[in-house]
Amino acid sequence: MTADERRTGPPTGHSDLDTLADLHAGVLEGRSAERVREHVDGCPQCAATLEALDAVQGQLHSLPAPAMPAAVAARLDAALADL
């Protein structure tokens, strides 16, 4: 599936994955957000997609933060020393 196909959405009237992800991330605004929320409130399929996004977000938050590579830290230290 291409990005354009995901953006236009399926013919079933459900919100496409990109739109649901935008709603989940809080970047969908105004009437668009209201329309999608109204749909999700009555659609178990789209509500399940939002729940899955919540689960993934929770799993990502539970992971430890990766360490900064030593080469990057050295470059930052050098740039700060130059200031």
PERA-V844854 format. One record per run of one state. SS is the DSSP state (@ for helix, = for strand, . for the rest). FROM is the first residue (numbers start at 1). TO is the last residue. If there is no record, write none. Layout:
ss;from;to
SS;FROM;TO
SS;FROM;TO
This chain:
ss;from;to
.;1;2
@;3;8
.;9;16
@;17;25
.;26;29
@;30;41
.;42;43
@;44;62
.;63;69
@;70;82
.;83;83
